[in-house]
Amino acid sequence: MIITIGGGLGCGAKDIAIKLAEELGYTFVNDDLAKKAMENSGYDISASTAEYFDDVTGSGSISDMKGLSALTGNFGPIASTLSYETIPLDQKLAMAQKKVANDFADQGNCVLLGRCADYYLRDRKDVLKVFVINDEENCVARIKQDFSIDETAARKMVKKADKRRRDYYAFFTGEKWGDPENHDIVISVAGLGIDGCVKILKAAAAE
């Protein structure tokens, strides 16, 4: 079984993914594993490029990425890591992400967090696609605590990160981020808590 999990910043999706993978004995595909796999995907995507355009923490905008080829742009060391061919960077990233998601899925039981994995694995029959939601105030409180910042800064961080995730998902998939129609389960941390969500998802995975 492959489980994909998405959600907004601070919603608890990562905590659920880690705990669920641990309790099921599945591989949790964290950022380090995903970026290393992208480097070795055959599409010449360096770790620095993946980090620059990451769906949450990256500083490169979608407009920066769109249509950027190996022969254009001014990203210095990032651009220099790309091979000199005509495939635009946005297409390379899409192909690399799809390959990474499918490669991990082919290896067997795993939990994939974010990175449009639900979309790239949408045609497989062995995938449970999950989207996690939470109250905005809960997300802000979690980010405030995790990053030791005030409420105003935490609120801005959540809104900015979620906008980036919406834009990133729409750019690569043409779909709406968090749309229930694209997921098998939409689950609320506000109503169930982390442990409650994990319990339900474990039962769903076992069916």
C-alpha positions in Angstrom: 0.0 0.0 0.0 1.2 3.5 -0.9 -0.2 6.4 1.1 0.1 10.0 -0.1 -0.5 12.8 2.4 -0.9 16.5 1.7 -2.0 19.4 3.8 -1.3 23.0 4.8 1.6 24.3 6.8 1.1 23.5 10.5 -1.9 21.3 9.9 -0.2 18.2 11.3 0.2 16.3 8.1 3.9 15.6 8.6 3.3 14.4 12.1 0.6 12.1 10.9 2.8 10.8 8.0 5.7 10.0 10.4 3.5 8.3 13.0 1.5 6.4 10.4 4.6 5.1 8.7 6.1 4.1 12.0 3.0 2.2 13.2 2.5 0.5 9.9 6.2 -0.3 9.4 6.2 1.6 6.1 9.0 3.7 4.6 8.4 7.4 5.3 9.7 9.4 2.3 11.0 12.5 3.9 12.5 15.6 2.2 16.1 14.2 2.3 15.1 10.9 0.7 13.0 12.7 -2.0 15.7 15.2 -2.9 18.4 12.6 -3.1 16.2 10.5 -5.3 15.6 13.5 -7.6 19.3 14.0 -7.9 19.6 10.4 -9.1 16.5 10.5 -11.3 18.3 10.9 -14.5 16.8 14.3 -15.2 19.8 16.3 -13.9 18.0 17.9 -11.0 20.5 18.9 -8.3 19.6 19.1 -4.6 20.1 22.9 -4.8 17.6 23.2 -7.6 15.1 21.0 -5.9 15.5 23.1 -2.7 15.2 26.4 -4.6 11.9 25.4 -6.1 10.6 23.3 -3.2 6.8 23.5 -2.7 7.1 25.0 0.7 10.5 26.3 1.7 11.9 27.2 -1.7 12.6 30.8 -2.6 12.2 30.4 -6.4 8.8 31.5 -7.7 6.6 29.7 -10.2 7.2 32.5 -12.7 10.9 32.0 -12.3 10.6 28.3 -13.1 8.1 28.4 -15.9 9.8 27.9 -19.2 13.3 28.2 -17.8 15.6 26.0 -19.9 19.2 25.0 -19.4 20.2 27.8 -21.7 18.4 30.7 -20.1 17.9 32.3 -16.7 20.4 33.8 -14.2 20.3 31.4 -11.3 24.1 31.1 -11.2 25.2 27.8 -9.6 21.7 26.4 -9.9 21.5 26.9 -13.6 25.0 25.6 -14.1 24.0 22.2 -12.7 21.5 21.7 -15.5 22.4 19.8 -18.7 22.5 21.8 -21.9 19.4 20.5 -23.7 16.1 21.9 -24.7 13.9 20.5 -21.9 12.6 23.4 -19.8 13.3 23.2 -16.1 9.6 23.0 -15.1 9.2 19.9 -17.3 12.4 18.4 -15.9 11.1 18.9 -12.3 7.7 17.4 -13.2 9.3 14.3 -14.8 11.7 13.9 -12.0 9.0 14.2 -9.3 6.8 11.7 -11.2 9.7 9.2 -11.5 10.6 9.5 -7.8 7.0 9.0 -6.7 6.6 5.9 -8.8 10.0 4.5 -7.9 9.2 4.7 -4.2 5.8 3.2 -4.9 7.3 0.4 -6.9 9.4 -0.5 -3.9 6.3 -1.2 -1.8 4.7 0.1 1.4 5.5 3.8 1.9 4.1 7.1 3.0 4.8 10.0 0.6 4.3 13.6 1.9 3.4 16.3 -0.5 5.2 16.9 -3.8 2.1 16.2 -5.9 2.5 12.5 -5.2 -1.3 12.0 -5.2 -1.4 13.3 -8.7 1.6 11.4 -10.1 0.3 8.1 -8.6 -3.4 8.7 -9.5 -3.6 5.8 -11.9 -2.3 3.2 -9.5 -4.7 0.9 -7.7 -2.6 0.5 -4.6 -2.7 4.1 -3.5 -4.6 5.8 -0.6 -4.7 9.5 -1.2 -5.1 11.6 1.9 -5.5 15.3 2.5 -5.2 16.7 6.0 -7.1 19.8 7.2 -7.0 21.8 10.4 -8.4 25.0 11.8 -6.3 28.1 10.9 -5.8 29.1 14.5 -4.4 25.6 15.3 -2.0 25.9 12.3 -0.8 29.3 13.4 -0.4 28.2 17.0 1.7 25.2 15.9 4.0 27.4 13.7 4.3 30.0 16.4 5.6 27.3 18.8 7.7 25.4 16.3 9.6 28.5 15.0 9.5 30.6 18.2 7.9 33.5 16.4 5.0 35.8 17.3 1.5 35.3 16.1 1.6 37.9 13.4 4.7 36.3 11.8 3.3 32.8 12.2 0.0 33.8 10.5 1.9 35.4 7.6 4.1 32.3 7.3 1.1 29.9 7.1 -0.7 32.0 4.5 2.4 32.4 2.3 3.3 28.7 2.5 -0.3 27.6 1.7 -0.4 30.0 -1.3 2.8 28.5 -2.5 1.5 25.0 -2.2 -1.7 25.9 -4.1 0.3 27.6 -6.8 2.8 24.7 -7.0 0.2 22.0 -7.2 -1.8 23.9 -9.8 1.3 24.5 -11.9 2.4 20.9 -12.0 -1.0 19.2 -12.1 -3.6 21.6 -13.5 -5.7 20.6 -10.5 -6.9 22.4 -7.4 -4.8 21.7 -4.3 -6.9 20.0 -1.6 -9.8 19.2 -3.8 -11.7 16.4 -2.1 -12.5 14.8 -5.5 -8.7 14.2 -6.0 -8.4 12.4 -2.6 -9.8 9.2 -1.1 -9.9 10.7 2.4 -10.0 14.3 3.8 -9.4 14.1 7.5 -9.5 16.8 10.2 -6.9 17.1 12.9 -9.1 19.7 14.6 -11.8 17.1 15.1 -9.8 14.0 15.6 -6.3 14.9 16.8 -3.1 13.4 15.4 -3.6 10.0 17.1 -7.3 9.8 15.9 -6.3 10.6 12.4 -3.6 7.9 12.5 -6.0 5.3 13.8 -8.5 6.0 11.1 -5.8 5.9 8.3 -4.3 2.7 9.7 -7.8 1.1 9.4 -8.3 2.4 5.9 -4.8 1.1 4.8 -5.7 -2.4 6.2 -8.9 -2.7 4.1 
